[in-house]
Amino acid sequence: MILQLHDVVCIAFYTALDTIPGNNVEAAQFVRDIKTEVIQQMAVAEEHQAQRPVTHEPRRLATYAVEIELIEKAETHTRLLQPND
């Protein structure tokens, strides 16, 4: 789940960067279209984040800390993809 979110955000982020120098219309459309998927993945990650500390498994808190860090970085990249209004 976290890796899927990471992959989607990275693909969108680097594709967005590729659109800048050459005005790549197809890449820009791809980034716009993938925004819905990124938002859905973020919602799943936030739900997971809320449930994770109460699960009963070994090393849950150490794993949770790593997952939270990844989610926060993904949120930062997602904000960078959003246009400034």
Rosetta silent file (secondary structure, phi, psi, omega in degrees, C-alpha in Angstrom):
SEQUENCE: MILQLHDVVCIAFYTALDTIPGNNVEAAQFVRDIKTEVIQQMAVAEEHQAQRPVTHEPRRLATYAVEIELIEKAETHTRLLQPND
SCORE:     score description
SCORE:     0.000 S_00000001
   1 L     0.000  -51.548  179.417    0.000    0.000    0.000 S_00000001
   2 H   -65.058  -40.930 -179.961    2.702    2.493    0.979 S_00000001
   3 H   -65.661  -36.554  177.339    4.895    1.407   -1.932 S_00000001
   4 H   -63.818  -43.576  177.564    2.010    1.838   -4.368 S_00000001
   5 H   -60.804  -46.278  179.372    1.429    5.356   -3.071 S_00000001
   6 H   -58.239  -46.481 -178.933    5.135    6.103   -3.355 S_00000001
   7 H   -61.577  -45.812 -178.296    5.254    4.788   -6.931 S_00000001
   8 H   -63.715  -44.757 -179.061    2.210    6.784   -8.064 S_00000001
   9 H   -65.343  -42.243  179.476    3.457   10.015   -6.492 S_00000001
  10 H   -63.935  -43.392  178.674    6.966    9.578   -7.928 S_00000001
  11 H   -60.119  -47.629 -179.630    5.648    8.869  -11.415 S_00000001
  12 H   -63.487  -43.396 -177.846    3.397   11.938  -11.285 S_00000001
  13 H   -63.203  -50.303 -177.583    6.120   14.136   -9.807 S_00000001
  14 H   -70.779  -31.579  174.524    8.830   13.219  -12.308 S_00000001
  15 H   -66.675  -39.447  177.135    6.403   13.367  -15.228 S_00000001
  16 H   -61.619  -41.334  177.380    5.386   16.855  -14.067 S_00000001
  17 H   -62.960  -36.816  179.816    9.038   17.869  -14.025 S_00000001
  18 H   -68.279  -22.993 -178.067    9.452   16.524  -17.566 S_00000001
  19 H   -75.637  -24.161 -171.789    6.595   18.707  -18.836 S_00000001
  20 H   -64.318  -56.101 -173.271    8.271   21.960  -17.860 S_00000001
  21 H   -68.125  -32.076 -173.412   11.182   22.322  -20.312 S_00000001
  22 H  -112.791   11.017 -176.529    9.429   21.114  -23.455 S_00000001
  23 L    48.497   49.596 -178.559    5.770   22.012  -22.929 S_00000001
  24 L   -75.266  103.381 -175.131    4.918   18.317  -23.283 S_00000001
  25 H   -66.186  -41.450  179.865    1.131   18.384  -23.584 S_00000001
  26 H   -63.147  -41.858  179.322    0.697   14.593  -23.295 S_00000001
  27 H   -65.824  -39.863  178.434    2.777   14.475  -20.123 S_00000001
  28 H   -63.209  -40.909  177.858    0.838   17.397  -18.664 S_00000001
  29 H   -64.704  -40.122  178.225   -2.459   15.617  -19.408 S_00000001
  30 H   -60.358  -45.045 -179.734   -1.095   12.427  -17.798 S_00000001
  31 H   -63.380  -42.114  178.616   -0.208   14.339  -14.619 S_00000001
  32 H   -62.908  -42.002 -178.724   -3.652   15.942  -14.543 S_00000001
  33 H   -70.357  -33.869 -177.611   -5.331   12.552  -15.022 S_00000001
  34 H   -76.378  -12.561 -179.289   -3.229   10.783  -12.392 S_00000001
  35 H   -55.913  -40.517  179.207   -4.217   13.372   -9.774 S_00000001
  36 H   -62.173  -42.964  178.459   -7.392   11.388   -8.987 S_00000001
  37 H   -64.246  -40.327  178.496   -5.370    8.242   -8.392 S_00000001
  38 H   -62.804  -43.702  179.875   -2.952   10.125   -6.138 S_00000001
  39 H   -62.914  -41.554  178.380   -5.853   11.534   -4.108 S_00000001
  40 H   -65.050  -43.318  178.880   -7.380    8.057   -3.751 S_00000001
  41 H   -63.349  -38.323  178.279   -4.051    6.548   -2.693 S_00000001
  42 H   -64.674  -39.015  178.476   -3.580    9.342   -0.142 S_00000001
  43 H   -63.619  -42.310  177.559   -7.018    8.619    1.342 S_00000001
  44 H   -63.481  -42.152 -179.986   -6.126    4.928    1.688 S_00000001
  45 H   -64.608  -39.874  178.889   -2.790    5.859    3.289 S_00000001
  46 H   -66.357  -39.323  176.609   -4.486    8.192    5.769 S_00000001
  47 H   -63.665  -43.734  177.560   -6.960    5.479    6.751 S_00000001
  48 H   -61.170  -43.029  179.848   -4.084    3.040    7.180 S_00000001
  49 H   -58.742  -40.080 -178.294   -2.213    5.635    9.222 S_00000001
  50 H   -70.744  -32.354 -176.574   -5.178    5.962   11.604 S_00000001
  51 H   -89.735  -22.892 -170.524   -5.532    2.198   12.136 S_00000001
  52 H   -58.681  -45.932 -174.758   -1.875    1.198   12.289 S_00000001
  53 H   -64.611  -20.093 -176.986   -0.942    2.001   15.925 S_00000001
  54 H   -95.704   -2.375  177.811   -3.715   -0.207   17.326 S_00000001
  55 L   -71.058  152.644 -178.587   -2.883   -3.378   15.390 S_00000001
  56 L  -104.911   88.471  175.495   -1.416   -6.252   17.373 S_00000001
  57 L  -150.711  152.807 -178.715    1.801   -7.254   15.673 S_00000001
  58 L   -64.207  150.087  176.606    5.459   -7.138   16.618 S_00000001
  59 L    59.444   23.193 -176.974    7.478   -4.038   15.731 S_00000001
  60 H   -63.364  -37.193 -178.136    4.282   -2.154   14.851 S_00000001
  61 H   -72.150  -39.110  177.019    5.501    1.144   16.284 S_00000001
  62 H   -65.339  -42.975  178.551    8.863    1.021   14.492 S_00000001
  63 H   -65.584  -41.059  179.440    7.127    0.101   11.239 S_00000001
  64 H   -59.252  -42.366 -179.632    4.496    2.766   11.834 S_00000001
  65 H   -60.863  -41.672  178.759    7.176    5.454   12.199 S_00000001
  66 H   -66.801  -43.435  179.970    8.689    4.535    8.822 S_00000001
  67 H   -62.224  -42.169  179.554    5.277    4.428    7.160 S_00000001
  68 H   -62.275  -41.758  178.469    4.345    7.847    8.542 S_00000001
  69 H   -60.490  -43.897  178.935    7.573    9.315    7.217 S_00000001
  70 H   -64.801  -41.469  179.141    6.852    7.916    3.741 S_00000001
  71 H   -63.842  -42.449  179.600    3.259    9.181    3.816 S_00000001
  72 H   -63.964  -38.949  176.596    4.406   12.662    4.857 S_00000001
  73 H   -66.337  -39.333  177.724    6.946   12.765    2.022 S_00000001
  74 H   -63.633  -40.355  177.858    4.270   11.635   -0.429 S_00000001
  75 H   -62.101  -39.067  177.988    1.960   14.387    0.843 S_00000001
  76 H   -62.532  -46.806  179.007    4.728   16.931    0.269 S_00000001
  77 H   -64.147  -37.573  179.192    5.229   15.738   -3.311 S_00000001
  78 H   -63.096  -41.738  177.805    1.476   15.747   -3.890 S_00000001
  79 H   -62.935  -34.391  178.840    1.279   19.393   -2.786 S_00000001
  80 H   -67.752  -26.823  179.947    4.075   20.221   -5.233 S_00000001
  81 H   -76.683  -22.116 -175.833    1.994   18.714   -8.066 S_00000001
  82 L   -78.415  136.068  179.698   -0.975   20.934   -7.344 S_00000001
  83 L   -68.274  149.983  176.604   -1.131   24.193   -9.272 S_00000001
  84 L   -79.500  125.195  179.605   -0.901   27.435   -7.349 S_00000001
  85 L   -97.421    0.000    0.000   -4.255   29.197   -7.384 S_00000001
